[in-house]
């Protein structure tokens, strides 16, 4: 079997010839080490600065070459997401270079201040003088999307992804991006948005319905043709549990997720959901909503494969198992032991894809990453 066949069977909870391998994302330090050169793959501040400087074409061409070469070298990987391919601004993008106001600090023409952090590989808006959100939202503030007034993405935004899929899609399972999820919207930011679930639940339900209707319209372009499935993501939990109560989630968020999954299945077949944190309280709901595969088994949140597979592995595929904490802070020996433990715990479940619990994060120790791949490859045959 090739990777495409292997992953399709695993997500359908049928038995492939070996356990598939998937990586949520590979940050630029590890990707560059594999390629033997500096790369823009998942180089968040580097890409942002280049786009501000008007070098979009250069970014696109560099990513096309590097992404294809990276996964040609990582020939043990079976499933590839859109995340390394980087959704870019449209080809006719004309940036306005923000004014540099300090060390790695930039102010744009809306007086927002951005910080480029090369040490953490991140771009953060540290000041936003925009209009303050209302104290309490109302349902009328979130009307359903108007198809005639809703802009669709420009197809050129996906040119790197399309290039990657064309060159790697014959042998790899390619999971497309979508028009988004946001079944648990947080208008006004995390703290303000969470307060609205207590103060204005009807408004939050309206916001979730609106986001679903907007995403469906964007799907017309964002779901790329010829892909094997789609990948949606939204973090709705912390390490101790959901950010809102399970009953609130079911009343407000579940209808929007169910609608999104049904629409995406009509367009692209299999649906994989990424969600960090401890989500055991709603796992039955995710299954009922039609999610085929759940990605991001956060081991420190009680979501290790040996916990979730016995409960739900007959009805949903799972993807993860290697703690990202060990990739960053452990040793090769500890990484190998974690791989062995995961492979043993999931041996009875054909619907399992091995991979890190999150991304191959910035700061991952290269030797740990290679130890993970080597030990997996040794044990992957069914």
C-alpha positions as YAML, in Angstrom:
chain: A
units: angstrom
residues:
- id: 1
  name: UNK
  ca: [0.00, 0.00, 0.00]
- id: 2
  name: UNK
  ca: [1.02, 3.60, -0.42]
- id: 3
  name: UNK
  ca: [0.32, 6.35, 2.10]
- id: 4
  name: UNK
  ca: [-2.93, 7.42, 0.44]
- id: 5
  name: UNK
  ca: [-4.41, 3.93, 0.64]
- id: 6
  name: UNK
  ca: [-3.07, 3.34, 4.13]
- id: 7
  name: UNK
  ca: [-4.60, 6.48, 5.65]
- id: 8
  name: UNK
  ca: [-7.94, 6.09, 3.91]
- id: 9
  name: UNK
  ca: [-8.30, 2.63, 5.43]
- id: 10
  name: UNK
  ca: [-7.17, 3.75, 8.89]
- id: 11
  name: UNK
  ca: [-9.65, 6.65, 8.99]
- id: 12
  name: UNK
  ca: [-12.37, 4.21, 7.88]
- id: 13
  name: UNK
  ca: [-11.23, 1.97, 10.80]
- id: 14
  name: UNK
  ca: [-10.19, -0.80, 8.46]
- id: 15
  name: UNK
  ca: [-6.83, -2.54, 8.67]
- id: 16
  name: UNK
  ca: [-4.00, -1.17, 6.50]
- id: 17
  name: UNK
  ca: [-0.74, -3.03, 5.95]
- id: 18
  name: UNK
  ca: [0.99, -0.91, 8.59]
- id: 19
  name: UNK
  ca: [0.20, 1.93, 10.97]
- id: 20
  name: UNK
  ca: [0.20, 5.23, 9.04]
- id: 21
  name: UNK
  ca: [2.29, 8.22, 10.12]
- id: 22
  name: UNK
  ca: [1.20, 11.84, 10.05]
- id: 23
  name: UNK
  ca: [2.74, 15.08, 11.29]
- id: 24
  name: UNK
  ca: [0.45, 17.98, 12.21]
- id: 25
  name: UNK
  ca: [3.15, 20.46, 11.19]
- id: 26
  name: UNK
  ca: [6.95, 20.74, 11.15]
- id: 27
  name: UNK
  ca: [8.43, 24.03, 12.29]
- id: 28
  name: UNK
  ca: [11.27, 25.67, 10.40]
- id: 29
  name: UNK
  ca: [14.15, 24.58, 12.64]
- id: 30
  name: UNK
  ca: [13.48, 20.85, 12.19]
- id: 31
  name: UNK
  ca: [12.46, 21.26, 8.53]
- id: 32
  name: UNK
  ca: [15.65, 23.19, 7.82]
- id: 33
  name: UNK
  ca: [17.77, 20.52, 9.49]
- id: 34
  name: UNK
  ca: [16.21, 17.84, 7.29]
- id: 35
  name: UNK
  ca: [16.64, 19.92, 4.13]
- id: 36
  name: UNK
  ca: [20.17, 20.98, 5.04]
- id: 37
  name: UNK
  ca: [19.40, 24.67, 4.55]
- id: 38
  name: UNK
  ca: [17.35, 27.51, 5.99]
- id: 39
  name: UNK
  ca: [13.71, 27.31, 4.95]
- id: 40
  name: UNK
  ca: [10.57, 29.40, 5.16]
- id: 41
  name: UNK
  ca: [8.44, 26.33, 5.97]
- id: 42
  name: UNK
  ca: [6.59, 27.32, 9.17]
- id: 43
  name: UNK
  ca: [8.98, 30.25, 9.66]
- id: 44
  name: UNK
  ca: [6.25, 32.55, 10.93]
- id: 45
  name: UNK
  ca: [8.21, 35.79, 11.46]
- id: 46
  name: UNK
  ca: [10.29, 35.20, 8.34]
- id: 47
  name: UNK
  ca: [7.24, 34.78, 6.14]
- id: 48
  name: UNK
  ca: [5.44, 37.75, 7.68]
- id: 49
  name: UNK
  ca: [8.42, 40.06, 7.16]
- id: 50
  name: UNK
  ca: [8.88, 38.87, 3.57]
- id: 51
  name: UNK
  ca: [5.20, 39.48, 2.79]
- id: 52
  name: UNK
  ca: [5.34, 42.96, 4.31]
- id: 53
  name: UNK
  ca: [8.38, 43.65, 2.11]
- id: 54
  name: UNK
  ca: [6.48, 42.71, -1.02]
- id: 55
  name: UNK
  ca: [8.25, 39.38, -1.65]
- id: 56
  name: UNK
  ca: [5.16, 37.21, -1.93]
- id: 57
  name: UNK
  ca: [6.23, 35.56, -5.21]
- id: 58
  name: UNK
  ca: [9.61, 34.70, -3.71]
- id: 59
  name: UNK
  ca: [7.92, 33.17, -0.66]
- id: 60
  name: UNK
  ca: [5.59, 31.06, -2.82]
- id: 61
  name: UNK
  ca: [8.34, 29.71, -5.08]
- id: 62
  name: UNK
  ca: [10.63, 28.95, -2.14]
- id: 63
  name: UNK
  ca: [7.88, 27.06, -0.30]
- id: 64
  name: UNK
  ca: [6.93, 25.04, -3.38]
- id: 65
  name: UNK
  ca: [10.46, 23.71, -3.74]
- id: 66
  name: UNK
  ca: [11.06, 23.11, -0.03]
- id: 67
  name: UNK
  ca: [7.76, 21.43, 0.84]
- id: 68
  name: UNK
  ca: [8.03, 18.89, -1.97]
- id: 69
  name: UNK
  ca: [11.67, 18.14, -1.13]
- id: 70
  name: UNK
  ca: [10.93, 17.89, 2.60]
- id: 71
  name: UNK
  ca: [8.27, 15.22, 2.23]
- id: 72
  name: UNK
  ca: [10.22, 13.43, -0.46]
- id: 73
  name: UNK
  ca: [12.97, 13.00, 2.12]
- id: 74
  name: UNK
  ca: [10.49, 12.13, 4.88]
- id: 75
  name: UNK
  ca: [9.26, 9.17, 2.87]
- id: 76
  name: UNK
  ca: [7.90, 7.43, 5.97]
- id: 77
  name: UNK
  ca: [5.15, 10.08, 6.31]
- id: 78
  name: UNK
  ca: [1.78, 9.01, 4.88]
- id: 79
  name: UNK
  ca: [-0.56, 11.99, 5.43]
- id: 80
  name: UNK
  ca: [0.26, 15.62, 4.65]
- id: 81
  name: UNK
  ca: [-1.78, 18.64, 5.74]
- id: 82
  name: UNK
  ca: [-2.05, 22.07, 4.19]
- id: 83
  name: UNK
  ca: [-0.22, 23.70, 7.11]
- id: 84
  name: UNK
  ca: [3.30, 23.43, 5.72]
- id: 85
  name: UNK
  ca: [2.09, 24.71, 2.37]
- id: 86
  name: UNK
  ca: [1.06, 28.07, 3.90]
- id: 87
  name: UNK
  ca: [-2.09, 29.76, 2.69]
- id: 88
  name: UNK
  ca: [-0.75, 33.03, 1.23]
- id: 89
  name: UNK
  ca: [-2.28, 36.39, 0.35]
- id: 90
  name: UNK
  ca: [-3.59, 36.52, -3.24]
- id: 91
  name: UNK
  ca: [-1.12, 36.91, -6.10]
- id: 92
  name: UNK
  ca: [-2.02, 40.59, -6.56]
- id: 93
  name: UNK
  ca: [-1.37, 41.35, -2.88]
- id: 94
  name: UNK
  ca: [0.07, 44.84, -2.39]
- id: 95
  name: UNK
  ca: [1.38, 45.15, 1.16]
- id: 96
  name: UNK
  ca: [1.88, 48.25, 3.21]
- id: 97
  name: UNK
  ca: [5.12, 47.84, 5.10]
- id: 98
  name: UNK
  ca: [4.50, 48.67, 8.78]
- id: 99
  name: UNK
  ca: [6.73, 51.23, 10.45]
- id: 100
  name: UNK
  ca: [9.47, 49.75, 12.61]
- id: 101
  name: UNK
  ca: [9.13, 51.25, 16.07]
- id: 102
  name: UNK
  ca: [11.47, 49.08, 18.10]
- id: 103
  name: UNK
  ca: [13.41, 45.85, 18.20]
- id: 104
  name: UNK
  ca: [11.23, 43.50, 16.13]
- id: 105
  name: UNK
  ca: [8.21, 45.77, 16.76]
- id: 106
  name: UNK
  ca: [6.14, 47.09, 13.84]
- id: 107
  name: UNK
  ca: [3.15, 49.44, 13.73]
- id: 108
  name: UNK
  ca: [0.72, 49.18, 10.82]
- id: 109
  name: UNK
  ca: [-1.54, 51.87, 9.34]
- id: 110
  name: UNK
  ca: [-4.33, 50.91, 11.77]
- id: 111
  name: UNK
  ca: [-2.03, 51.63, 14.74]
- id: 112
  name: UNK
  ca: [-1.80, 47.95, 15.60]
- id: 113
  name: UNK
  ca: [1.58, 46.86, 16.92]
- id: 114
  name: UNK
  ca: [3.08, 43.52, 15.91]
- id: 115
  name: UNK
  ca: [6.03, 41.72, 17.46]
- id: 116
  name: UNK
  ca: [8.13, 39.28, 15.46]
- id: 117
  name: UNK
  ca: [9.70, 36.78, 17.84]
- id: 118
  name: UNK
  ca: [12.57, 34.85, 16.28]
- id: 119
  name: UNK
  ca: [13.25, 33.01, 19.55]
- id: 120
  name: UNK
  ca: [9.76, 31.50, 19.73]
- id: 121
  name: UNK
  ca: [9.02, 31.51, 15.96]
- id: 122
  name: UNK
  ca: [5.87, 33.55, 16.35]
- id: 123
  name: UNK
  ca: [4.10, 36.74, 15.29]
- id: 124
  name: UNK
  ca: [1.96, 38.42, 17.94]
- id: 125
  name: UNK
  ca: [-0.25, 41.49, 17.88]
- id: 126
  name: UNK
  ca: [0.71, 43.19, 21.15]
- id: 127
  name: UNK
  ca: [-1.50, 46.27, 20.75]
- id: 128
  name: UNK
  ca: [-4.88, 46.70, 19.10]
- id: 129
  name: UNK
  ca: [-6.52, 50.11, 19.46]
- id: 130
  name: UNK
  ca: [-9.61, 48.96, 17.59]
- id: 131
  name: UNK
  ca: [-13.17, 49.58, 18.68]
- id: 132
  name: UNK
  ca: [-13.98, 47.96, 22.04]
- id: 133
  name: UNK
  ca: [-16.51, 45.12, 21.82]
- id: 134
  name: UNK
  ca: [-19.98, 45.60, 23.32]
- id: 135
  name: UNK
  ca: [-20.43, 44.56, 26.93]
- id: 136
  name: UNK
  ca: [-23.05, 42.02, 25.88]
- id: 137
  name: UNK
  ca: [-23.79, 40.76, 22.38]
- id: 138
  name: UNK
  ca: [-27.27, 40.18, 20.94]
- id: 139
  name: UNK
  ca: [-28.35, 37.60, 18.34]
- id: 140
  name: UNK
  ca: [-29.17, 40.38, 15.87]
- id: 141
  name: UNK
  ca: [-25.46, 41.21, 15.69]
- id: 142
  name: UNK
  ca: [-24.78, 37.87, 13.98]
- id: 143
  name: UNK
  ca: [-27.03, 37.52, 10.91]
- id: 144
  name: UNK
  ca: [-26.61, 34.54, 8.60]
- id: 145
  name: UNK
  ca: [-24.14, 35.07, 5.77]
- id: 146
  name: UNK
  ca: [-25.42, 36.68, 2.58]
- id: 147
  name: UNK
  ca: [-24.06, 34.64, -0.38]
- id: 148
  name: UNK
  ca: [-24.07, 37.69, -2.64]
- id: 149
  name: UNK
  ca: [-22.14, 39.84, -0.18]
- id: 150
  name: UNK
  ca: [-19.65, 37.25, 1.11]
- id: 151
  name: UNK
  ca: [-16.25, 37.35, -0.62]
- id: 152
  name: UNK
  ca: [-14.70, 34.01, -1.56]
- id: 153
  name: UNK
  ca: [-10.96, 33.44, -1.23]
- id: 154
  name: UNK
  ca: [-8.81, 34.02, -4.30]
- id: 155
  name: UNK
  ca: [-7.64, 30.65, -5.70]
- id: 156
  name: UNK
  ca: [-4.07, 31.95, -5.87]
- id: 157
  name: UNK
  ca: [-3.98, 31.87, -2.06]
- id: 158
  name: UNK
  ca: [-3.62, 28.08, -2.35]
- id: 159
  name: UNK
  ca: [-0.95, 27.88, -5.06]
- id: 160
  name: UNK
  ca: [1.67, 26.33, -2.76]
- id: 161
  name: UNK
  ca: [-0.80, 23.75, -1.49]
- id: 162
  name: UNK
  ca: [-1.93, 22.91, -5.03]
- id: 163
  name: UNK
  ca: [1.70, 22.49, -6.11]
- id: 164
  name: UNK
  ca: [2.37, 20.20, -3.15]
- id: 165
  name: UNK
  ca: [-0.74, 18.12, -3.82]
- id: 166
  name: UNK
  ca: [0.12, 17.78, -7.52]
- id: 167
  name: UNK
  ca: [3.64, 16.53, -6.77]
- id: 168
  name: UNK
  ca: [2.94, 14.37, -3.71]
- id: 169
  name: UNK
  ca: [-0.72, 13.45, -3.93]
- id: 170
  name: UNK
  ca: [-0.37, 10.27, -5.95]
- id: 171
  name: UNK
  ca: [1.29, 8.46, -3.03]
- id: 172
  name: UNK
  ca: [0.29, 10.54, 0.01]
- id: 173
  name: UNK
  ca: [-3.05, 11.24, 1.65]
- id: 174
  name: UNK
  ca: [-3.56, 14.98, 1.21]
- id: 175
  name: UNK
  ca: [-5.98, 16.68, 3.63]
- id: 176
  name: UNK
  ca: [-7.32, 19.96, 2.31]
- id: 177
  name: UNK
  ca: [-7.91, 23.19, 4.13]
- id: 178
  name: UNK
  ca: [-11.49, 24.48, 4.38]
- id: 179
  name: UNK
  ca: [-13.41, 27.69, 4.85]
- id: 180
  name: UNK
  ca: [-12.88, 27.40, 8.60]
- id: 181
  name: UNK
  ca: [-14.72, 26.08, 11.64]
- id: 182
  name: UNK
  ca: [-15.35, 28.39, 14.64]
- id: 183
  name: UNK
  ca: [-18.19, 26.33, 16.07]
- id: 184
  name: UNK
  ca: [-17.16, 27.90, 19.39]
- id: 185
  name: UNK
  ca: [-16.65, 31.57, 18.42]
- id: 186
  name: UNK
  ca: [-15.00, 33.98, 20.86]
- id: 187
  name: UNK
  ca: [-15.96, 37.49, 19.69]
- id: 188
  name: UNK
  ca: [-13.92, 40.22, 21.32]
- id: 189
  name: UNK
  ca: [-11.11, 37.83, 22.26]
- id: 190
  name: UNK
  ca: [-10.71, 34.86, 24.59]
- id: 191
  name: UNK
  ca: [-11.74, 36.37, 27.93]
- id: 192
  name: UNK
  ca: [-14.52, 38.59, 26.61]
- id: 193
  name: UNK
  ca: [-15.83, 35.84, 24.34]
- id: 194
  name: UNK
  ca: [-15.98, 33.25, 27.10]
- id: 195
  name: UNK
  ca: [-17.95, 35.67, 29.28]
- id: 196
  name: UNK
  ca: [-20.57, 35.90, 26.54]
- id: 197
  name: UNK
  ca: [-21.40, 32.21, 26.91]
- id: 198
  name: UNK
  ca: [-22.63, 33.05, 30.41]
- id: 199
  name: UNK
  ca: [-24.11, 36.47, 29.62]
- id: 200
  name: UNK
  ca: [-25.53, 35.97, 26.11]
- id: 201
  name: UNK
  ca: [-25.84, 32.29, 25.12]
- id: 202
  name: UNK
  ca: [-28.42, 33.05, 22.43]
- id: 203
  name: UNK
  ca: [-26.03, 35.50, 20.81]
- id: 204
  name: UNK
  ca: [-23.21, 32.93, 20.87]
- id: 205
  name: UNK
  ca: [-25.49, 30.39, 19.21]
- id: 206
  name: UNK
  ca: [-26.27, 32.96, 16.52]
- id: 207
  name: UNK
  ca: [-22.55, 33.67, 16.13]
- id: 208
  name: UNK
  ca: [-21.81, 29.96, 15.67]
- id: 209
  name: UNK
  ca: [-24.57, 29.66, 13.04]
- id: 210
  name: UNK
  ca: [-23.21, 32.69, 11.20]
- id: 211
  name: UNK
  ca: [-19.67, 31.33, 11.19]
- id: 212
  name: UNK
  ca: [-20.90, 28.02, 9.78]
- id: 213
  name: UNK
  ca: [-22.76, 29.80, 6.99]
- id: 214
  name: UNK
  ca: [-19.71, 31.93, 6.15]
- id: 215
  name: UNK
  ca: [-17.41, 28.91, 6.13]
- id: 216
  name: UNK
  ca: [-19.69, 27.00, 3.76]
- id: 217
  name: UNK
  ca: [-19.43, 29.82, 1.23]
- id: 218
  name: UNK
  ca: [-15.63, 29.96, 1.55]
- id: 219
  name: UNK
  ca: [-15.52, 26.17, 1.08]
- id: 220
  name: UNK
  ca: [-16.45, 26.72, -2.56]
- id: 221
  name: UNK
  ca: [-12.82, 27.72, -3.13]
- id: 222
  name: UNK
  ca: [-10.96, 26.66, 0.00]
- id: 223
  name: UNK
  ca: [-11.73, 22.93, -0.29]
- id: 224
  name: UNK
  ca: [-9.29, 21.99, -3.01]
- id: 225
  name: UNK
  ca: [-10.19, 19.49, -5.70]
- id: 226
  name: UNK
  ca: [-8.61, 16.07, -5.75]
- id: 227
  name: UNK
  ca: [-7.82, 15.87, -2.04]
- id: 228
  name: UNK
  ca: [-8.53, 12.79, 0.02]
- id: 229
  name: UNK
  ca: [-10.34, 14.55, 2.86]
- id: 230
  name: UNK
  ca: [-10.35, 17.77, 4.85]
- id: 231
  name: UNK
  ca: [-8.76, 18.96, 8.08]
- id: 232
  name: UNK
  ca: [-10.62, 21.34, 10.39]
- id: 233
  name: UNK
  ca: [-9.35, 22.69, 13.67]
- id: 234
  name: UNK
  ca: [-10.49, 24.61, 16.72]
- id: 235
  name: UNK
  ca: [-9.15, 24.47, 20.26]
- id: 236
  name: UNK
  ca: [-12.10, 24.23, 22.63]
- id: 237
  name: UNK
  ca: [-10.51, 22.85, 25.79]
- id: 238
  name: UNK
  ca: [-7.64, 23.19, 28.22]
- id: 239
  name: UNK
  ca: [-5.74, 20.42, 29.94]
- id: 240
  name: UNK
  ca: [-8.47, 20.14, 32.62]
- id: 241
  name: UNK
  ca: [-11.50, 20.09, 30.34]
- id: 242
  name: UNK
  ca: [-13.70, 22.18, 28.05]
- id: 243
  name: UNK
  ca: [-13.51, 25.97, 28.14]
- id: 244
  name: UNK
  ca: [-17.28, 26.05, 28.69]
- id: 245
  name: UNK
  ca: [-19.56, 23.46, 30.27]
- id: 246
  name: UNK
  ca: [-20.40, 20.34, 28.23]
- id: 247
  name: UNK
  ca: [-24.10, 21.23, 28.36]
- id: 248
  name: UNK
  ca: [-23.39, 24.72, 26.97]
- id: 249
  name: UNK
  ca: [-21.19, 23.24, 24.28]
- id: 250
  name: UNK
  ca: [-23.94, 20.84, 23.22]
- id: 251
  name: UNK
  ca: [-26.57, 23.56, 23.10]
- id: 252
  name: UNK
  ca: [-24.50, 26.28, 21.41]
- id: 253
  name: UNK
  ca: [-21.58, 24.70, 19.54]
- id: 254
  name: UNK
  ca: [-22.62, 21.21, 18.54]
- id: 255
  name: UNK
  ca: [-25.24, 22.27, 15.93]
- id: 256
  name: UNK
  ca: [-22.63, 24.36, 14.11]
- id: 257
  name: UNK
  ca: [-20.06, 21.56, 14.15]
- id: 258
  name: UNK
  ca: [-22.64, 19.04, 12.94]
- id: 259
  name: UNK
  ca: [-23.58, 21.34, 10.08]
- id: 260
  name: UNK
  ca: [-19.95, 21.90, 9.10]
- id: 261
  name: UNK
  ca: [-19.06, 18.22, 9.13]
- id: 262
  name: UNK
  ca: [-22.11, 17.26, 7.06]
- id: 263
  name: UNK
  ca: [-21.32, 19.92, 4.45]
- id: 264
  name: UNK
  ca: [-17.64, 18.96, 4.26]
- id: 265
  name: UNK
  ca: [-18.44, 15.28, 3.87]
- id: 266
  name: UNK
  ca: [-20.58, 16.13, 0.86]
- id: 267
  name: UNK
  ca: [-17.64, 18.01, -0.63]
- id: 268
  name: UNK
  ca: [-14.63, 15.94, 0.33]
- id: 269
  name: UNK
  ca: [-15.44, 12.71, 2.16]
- id: 270
  name: UNK
  ca: [-13.41, 12.09, 5.30]
- id: 271
  name: UNK
  ca: [-13.20, 14.80, 7.98]
- id: 272
  name: UNK
  ca: [-10.38, 15.05, 10.52]
- id: 273
  name: UNK
  ca: [-10.73, 17.40, 13.50]
- id: 274
  name: UNK
  ca: [-7.82, 18.90, 15.44]
- id: 275
  name: UNK
  ca: [-8.63, 20.00, 18.97]
- id: 276
  name: UNK
  ca: [-6.18, 20.40, 21.85]
- id: 277
  name: UNK
  ca: [-6.96, 19.73, 25.49]
- id: 278
  name: UNK
  ca: [-9.16, 17.30, 27.38]
- id: 279
  name: UNK
  ca: [-12.33, 16.73, 25.37]
- id: 280
  name: UNK
  ca: [-13.50, 13.38, 26.75]
- id: 281
  name: UNK
  ca: [-16.78, 14.95, 27.90]
- id: 282
  name: UNK
  ca: [-17.85, 15.62, 24.29]
- id: 283
  name: UNK
  ca: [-16.18, 12.76, 22.44]
- id: 284
  name: UNK
  ca: [-19.52, 10.99, 21.97]
- id: 285
  name: UNK
  ca: [-20.87, 14.23, 20.49]
- id: 286
  name: UNK
  ca: [-17.94, 14.51, 18.06]
- id: 287
  name: UNK
  ca: [-18.65, 10.97, 16.91]
- id: 288
  name: UNK
  ca: [-22.37, 11.72, 16.52]
- id: 289
  name: UNK
  ca: [-21.51, 14.86, 14.51]
- id: 290
  name: UNK
  ca: [-19.75, 12.62, 12.00]
- id: 291
  name: UNK
  ca: [-16.08, 13.41, 12.71]
- id: 292
  name: UNK
  ca: [-14.08, 10.54, 11.21]
- id: 293
  name: UNK
  ca: [-10.69, 11.14, 12.85]
- id: 294
  name: UNK
  ca: [-9.61, 13.08, 15.93]
- id: 295
  name: UNK
  ca: [-6.13, 14.61, 15.96]
- id: 296
  name: UNK
  ca: [-4.10, 15.93, 18.90]
- id: 297
  name: UNK
  ca: [-4.10, 13.35, 21.65]
- id: 298
  name: UNK
  ca: [-2.67, 15.55, 24.40]
- id: 299
  name: UNK
  ca: [-1.16, 12.97, 26.71]
- id: 300
  name: UNK
  ca: [-0.78, 15.32, 29.70]
- id: 301
  name: UNK
  ca: [-4.51, 16.09, 29.49]
- id: 302
  name: UNK
  ca: [-5.55, 12.47, 29.97]
- id: 303
  name: UNK
  ca: [-5.94, 11.96, 26.22]
- id: 304
  name: UNK
  ca: [-3.27, 9.30, 25.70]
- id: 305
  name: UNK
  ca: [-4.19, 6.63, 23.13]
- id: 306
  name: UNK
  ca: [-4.42, 3.97, 25.83]
- id: 307
  name: UNK
  ca: [-7.21, 6.07, 27.41]
- id: 308
  name: UNK
  ca: [-9.26, 7.03, 24.36]
- id: 309
  name: UNK
  ca: [-8.93, 4.05, 22.02]
- id: 310
  name: UNK
  ca: [-10.59, 1.49, 24.34]
- id: 311
  name: UNK
  ca: [-13.55, 3.84, 24.83]
- id: 312
  name: UNK
  ca: [-14.06, 5.21, 21.34]
- id: 313
  name: UNK
  ca: [-11.70, 3.43, 18.92]
- id: 314
  name: UNK
  ca: [-14.46, 1.29, 17.43]
- id: 315
  name: UNK
  ca: [-16.31, 4.41, 16.22]
- id: 316
  name: UNK
  ca: [-13.62, 7.00, 15.49]
- id: 317
  name: UNK
  ca: [-10.06, 6.99, 14.22]
- id: 318
  name: UNK
  ca: [-7.39, 8.69, 16.33]
- id: 319
  name: UNK
  ca: [-4.13, 10.39, 15.39]
- id: 320
  name: UNK
  ca: [-1.28, 11.17, 17.77]
- id: 321
  name: UNK
  ca: [0.52, 9.34, 20.55]
- id: 322
  name: UNK
  ca: [4.03, 10.82, 20.76]
- id: 323
  name: UNK
  ca: [4.17, 13.56, 23.43]
- id: 324
  name: UNK
  ca: [5.44, 16.82, 21.99]
- id: 325
  name: UNK
  ca: [6.89, 17.53, 25.45]
- id: 326
  name: UNK
  ca: [9.37, 14.69, 24.90]
- id: 327
  name: UNK
  ca: [10.26, 15.93, 21.43]
- id: 328
  name: UNK
  ca: [11.28, 19.25, 22.94]
- id: 329
  name: UNK
  ca: [12.52, 18.32, 26.41]
- id: 330
  name: UNK
  ca: [13.13, 14.58, 26.51]
- id: 331
  name: UNK
  ca: [15.89, 12.28, 25.35]
- id: 332
  name: UNK
  ca: [16.07, 9.88, 22.38]
- id: 333
  name: UNK
  ca: [15.69, 6.94, 24.78]
- id: 334
  name: UNK
  ca: [12.56, 8.47, 26.34]
- id: 335
  name: UNK
  ca: [11.18, 9.17, 22.87]
- id: 336
  name: UNK
  ca: [11.71, 5.58, 21.77]
- id: 337
  name: UNK
  ca: [10.01, 4.28, 24.90]
- id: 338
  name: UNK
  ca: [6.99, 6.54, 24.26]
- id: 339
  name: UNK
  ca: [6.73, 5.21, 20.70]
- id: 340
  name: UNK
  ca: [6.86, 1.61, 21.92]
- id: 341
  name: UNK
  ca: [4.22, 2.29, 24.57]
- id: 342
  name: UNK
  ca: [1.89, 3.92, 22.05]
- id: 343
  name: UNK
  ca: [2.30, 1.25, 19.41]
- id: 344
  name: UNK
  ca: [1.60, -1.47, 21.95]
- id: 345
  name: UNK
  ca: [-1.46, 0.32, 23.33]
- id: 346
  name: UNK
  ca: [-2.99, 0.82, 19.87]
- id: 347
  name: UNK
  ca: [-2.12, -2.52, 18.28]
- id: 348
  name: UNK
  ca: [-5.73, -3.73, 18.44]
- id: 349
  name: UNK
  ca: [-7.19, -0.62, 16.78]
- id: 350
  name: UNK
  ca: [-6.89, -0.39, 12.98]
- id: 351
  name: UNK
  ca: [-8.19, 3.20, 13.07]
- id: 352
  name: UNK
  ca: [-5.00, 4.73, 14.41]
- id: 353
  name: UNK
  ca: [-2.48, 7.13, 12.84]
- id: 354
  name: UNK
  ca: [0.76, 7.63, 14.70]
- id: 355
  name: UNK
  ca: [2.25, 11.11, 15.15]
- id: 356
  name: UNK
  ca: [3.22, 13.75, 17.68]
- id: 357
  name: UNK
  ca: [0.54, 14.92, 20.10]
- id: 358
  name: UNK
  ca: [0.74, 18.34, 18.41]
- id: 359
  name: UNK
  ca: [3.22, 19.84, 15.95]
- id: 360
  name: UNK
  ca: [6.91, 19.10, 15.62]
- id: 361
  name: UNK
  ca: [7.25, 22.31, 17.59]
- id: 362
  name: UNK
  ca: [9.92, 24.95, 17.37]
- id: 363
  name: UNK
  ca: [12.72, 23.87, 19.68]
- id: 364
  name: UNK
  ca: [12.29, 20.15, 19.00]
- id: 365
  name: UNK
  ca: [15.55, 18.28, 19.47]
- id: 366
  name: UNK
  ca: [16.54, 16.84, 16.12]
- id: 367
  name: UNK
  ca: [17.86, 13.61, 17.65]
- id: 368
  name: UNK
  ca: [14.53, 13.09, 19.43]
- id: 369
  name: UNK
  ca: [12.62, 13.58, 16.20]
- id: 370
  name: UNK
  ca: [14.79, 11.11, 14.33]
- id: 371
  name: UNK
  ca: [14.54, 8.61, 17.20]
- id: 372
  name: UNK
  ca: [10.74, 8.86, 17.00]
- id: 373
  name: UNK
  ca: [10.75, 8.18, 13.26]
- id: 374
  name: UNK
  ca: [13.24, 5.33, 13.54]
- id: 375
  name: UNK
  ca: [11.42, 3.55, 16.36]
- id: 376
  name: UNK
  ca: [8.07, 4.02, 14.63]
- id: 377
  name: UNK
  ca: [9.38, 2.63, 11.36]
- id: 378
  name: UNK
  ca: [10.74, -0.41, 13.18]
- id: 379
  name: UNK
  ca: [7.36, -1.16, 14.79]
- id: 380
  name: UNK
  ca: [4.82, 0.05, 12.21]
- id: 381
  name: UNK
  ca: [4.17, -3.20, 10.34]
- id: 382
  name: UNK
  ca: [0.90, -4.82, 11.40]
...
